[in-house]
Amino acid sequence: MTLLLVLIGVLLLFIFGSLLLVMFVFSQAKPLTREKAKEPVAVKPMPFPWKAVVLPLIIALSIVVMVLWFYGKLPQEVASRFASDGTPSVWTTRGTLIMWALLPQFLLTLLAVMVAWGVTRIGALARSMEEAGIKLDNLLLVMGNMIALPQLILGFAMLNTFGYNAYQIRIVPLWAVVLIIAIAGAVILGAFFITAIRKMWLKDNK
């Protein structure tokens, strides 16, 4: 469990570090369009981009459905942590396990909503991105939905825990899930960064 929390923490730091890197790159960009502009262009506040948080919302709803499905199948005392050989090492109450299944999902979904809402209110960032030829919608779509990665990891971890307590089986190997999700996140962010930097470079060299 400790290793899982460490992996999720590293993944969250990676996501927000990537967001800060994107903002820094855009703030340092000096596109020619800015030099040639005769009149300042007002940047209107964006409406809330629901598509930027669609994956966190779907995953959170899926976890709620999973909890409702397993709730009646769980005993009052359940295993919450497991040793390296897969045997239970820590036991807790059913209510506590349900809380740990739902609370992180709600908090991460709220975090995705706050990130999406906050970025839409940064007018300077929107201006620099527009001048650099990058759509703010694309940044929001990537960064908001990237919160779904730690949600997925936690979701699979809870699925394993529920599966063991309800049916005495481990449904999926968690290490494989973490590896696949981490690689997928790195590929998505890498592709976005390469595309964004390439567009800014082409814009500056026109």
N, C-alpha and C positions, 0 to 999 in steps of 0.2 A: 504493500500500500504506500509506503514511504517513497519507493522508487517511482510509483505511478504519479504521486503528487509532484515529485521533482521533475519528471518528464513534462507534465502539464504546465508547471511553472516556467520551465525553459521554453516551451512552445509559446506561451503567452508573451514572454519577454521577446521572443523572436518576432512575433506578430507586431507588437508595439514598437520594437526597434525598427522594423521595416517601415512602419508608418512614419516614424520620426525621420528616417532616412529619406523617404519620398518627399516629405515636407521640406527638408533641408535642401535637397537637390533643386526643387522648384523655386525655393526662396533665393538660391544662388544663381539661378538661370538669368541671362541677360539677352533675351530675344530681341531681334531687330524690330519687331513690331512695336515694342515699347518705345524705341527711339524715334520711330517714324510717326507715332500717334500724335495727331494735332489736338485732339480733345480727349479728356478722360472719359472712359466708358463706365457708367454706373453698373455695378454688379448687383443684381436683384437677389434677395434671399431665396434659396431653393426650397421647394416643398420637401417634406420629409420623404426620403427615398426608401419606400418599403421593400423594394427588391434587394436592397443592400442588407437586409436582415431576414430575408425569407428562409434561408437555411437554418439559422439559429432558432427561429420560431417553429419551423417544422420539426426539428430535432427535439426541442423542449416539449412540444405536443406529443411526439412519439414516446418520450420517456413517461409522460403522464399516463398514456394509454398502457404502456408496459407495466407501470406500477399498479394500475387498476386490474390488469390481467392476473398479476402474480399475487396480489394482496391476500386474497382468500386462500391461496395455496401455501403461504408461508407459515411456519410455526411461530409461536410467541417468542421463542429464543432462537436467534439465527446466527450463523457464522458470518462475520464481517471482514475478517482478514485470514489469509492463508499462508502457510509455510511454503518453502521452495518446492517441496514434494507434493503440494496441492492439498494437504490436510489442513483443517481449520486450526487457527492459532488464537483467534480472538472472537468472543461471542458477544452479542448485544441484543437489544430488544427489537422486535419487528418495527415499532414506531420510529426508533432511532435510525434504522436502516432506510426506511422510507424517506425520512427527513434528509438524509445524506444523498439519496437518489434525486430528490426534487430541488433542494435548495441551491446546489451549484448550477443546475440548469437554468433556474430562474435568474440567478445573479449574472451568469454569463450572457444570457439573452438580454438582460437589462444593460449590460456593458456594451453589447453590440449596438443596441439602440442609442446609447449615449454617444458612442464613437461616431455613428452615422449622423446624428443630430448635431454634434459639435463641429464636425468637418464642414457641414453645410453652412455654418454660421461664420466661418473664417473667410471673410471677403478677400483679404489679401492673397490667401492661398488660391482662391477661385480665380482671381485676376491673373496671377502668375501662371496658373495652369492653362487658362484659355489662351494667353499670349504664347505659351510654349507649344500649343497645339494638342494638349492633353485634355480629355473630357473628365470633369470632376466625377461624373457618374461612374466612370470606369474605376477610379480609385475607391469610391464608396462601395461599389459592387464587390471588389476584391477584399478590402479591409474589413467591411462589416461581416461578410460571410466567412472570413477566415476564423472568426470566433467559433464557428461550428466545429473546427478541428478538435480543440480540447473537449468540447461537448460530446463529440463522437467517442473519444477515448473514455471519458467518464461513463458514457452510455453503455459501451461494451463491457466495461468493468462491472457495472451494476447488473448487466444481463448475465454475466458469469456468476455473480454472487446470488442473484435470484434463482438461476438455474440450478445451482448446487443445493440451495436450501429447499427448493420445491421438488426437485427431481433427482438430487444427488449426482448431477452431471455438470461438467464444465463445457459450456456451449462453444466458445471460441478461444483460441490461444491469444491472450492479450498482447504478448510481445509482438506477434505478427501484425496485429491491428495497429499498434503504436508505430511500428516500422513503416507500414504502408501509408498511414495518415501523415507521418512526418515527411516521407518522400514526396507525397502528393502536394503537401503544403509548400515544400521547397521548390518544386517544379512550377507551381502556379505563381508564387511570388517572383521567382527568377524570370519567368516569361514576361510578367508585368513590368519588372524593372528594365529589362532589355528593351522592350517595346517603348516604354516611356522615355528612356534616355536616347534611344534612336530617333524618336520623333523630335525631341528637343534639339538634337544635333543637326538634323535635317533642317529644322526651322531656322536655326542660327546661321546655317551656311547657304541659305537661299540668296 
